[in-house]
Amino acid sequence: MIFPSNCQVYISISSVDMRKAIDGLSSLVESHLRYNPFSGQLFVFTNRKQNMVKILYWEGNGFCLWQKRLERGRFRWPSSDKDVLSLTSRELSWLLEGLEINQVKAHQKLEYFKTY
C-alpha cells in the first residue's frame, strides 16, 4: 500500500484486541492515544502476536479501516516508553514490508534551509 508522503502516521506501541473495528479503534485513538480520530491522520495498531496490523483513518465523510494479516512471521513493531510514536509514511511502508522503521542504510530526509 502506498501512502501519501505528507500524511501523518501515529502508531500505538501497545497491542490491542484485533476484534475491535472502527468504533472501538476510534475510541482508543481518542481516549488512549489522545488524538482526534477525525483528523485524517493514520492510526496504526497491532495485536499481541504482532502478525496483524489495522490502520484507521478518516476520509472526508467516513472512517476507513485497512488490515493486513501475515500468514507467517511478525511485524517488527518498535518499542518505546511512550504510548504512541509518530512515523513518516516511508517508515510505515517499511514496517508493513517487515523491516525495522529505523533503516540505517536509508537516505536521510533533507530539508532546504535558505542561508545568506
N, C-alpha and C positions, 0 to 999 in steps of 0.2 A: 504494500500500500504506500502510495506517495502522499506525503502531507505537504501543505504549503510551507515554504521556508520561513514565512513570517508568523506562523501560528505559535502560540504559547502552549507548552505542554507541562502538566503537573502530574507527577507520579506518586501514588500512595506507597509508602515504604512497607507498611504492614499489610499482611494478606487480608483478604475479605472473602466472605461467603459468596461463591460464584452463582448461587441460586438467586442472588439479587439481580433485579432487572433495572429498568430506567428509574422507577420511583425510589427504590432502595438505594441505588448508587447516587442519584441526585441528592438524596437526603444526607448521605455520607459526605458528599462534596461540601454541602453547606454546614453540617454540624461538626464533622471531624476535621476536615481539611481547612475549613473557614474561608471558602471561596464561593463566588456566585455561580451556580450551575448554568445560568442563562447567559453567561459572558461570551460564549463561543469558543472558549479555550478547551483544549483536550485534557480530560482527566483519565488517568490510566491506573488500572487495578490488576492485581494478580491473586491467585489462590495460594493456599498453604504449600501445595506441591510445586508451585511455580511453573506449571505446564500449561496454564491458561491465562490469557490477558483479555480484559474488556476495556474498551475506550468509549467514554461517554462525552458527547458534546451537543451543544445547542446550535441548530442551523435554521435561522430565520423564524420559522413558525412551529418548530417541534424538535424533540430530542432525537439524536441518532445514537445507536449503540452498536459498536463494532466488536467482534470477538474473534480470537484466534486460539485454537487448542492444538498443542503439539501432540503428535501420536507417539513420539519418542523424544526423550531429553527434557531439558528445563531451560527456561529463560534465565539469563544471567542478571538477576534482579540486584540492583545496587543496595548497599546497606548504608544506614545513616542514623545519627542520633535524633534527626528531625523526623516529623511525621510525613512530610511531603518534600519532594525535590522538584526543582524547575529544570526542564530539559529543552534542548532545541529539537526541531523536527528531525534533524540529521541523527541526533543521539537516539531518538525514539526508533528510527528506522534500523539503527544498529541493534538496539535491544530486541526488536522483533525478528531480526535475522540471526539472533543467537550470539551476538557479540557483546563485549563489555561496552558501557557507554563512554568510558574514557579510553579512547583509542590512542595509544602512544604514537603510532606512525601516521595518524591522520594529519592533514594540513590544518593548521590553526586558523580560525576566522580572523581576518584582518579588518580593522576599522580605519577609515580615512580621517585623518586629522589635519586640518589646514594649518600650516606653520608659516609664519613670516616674521 
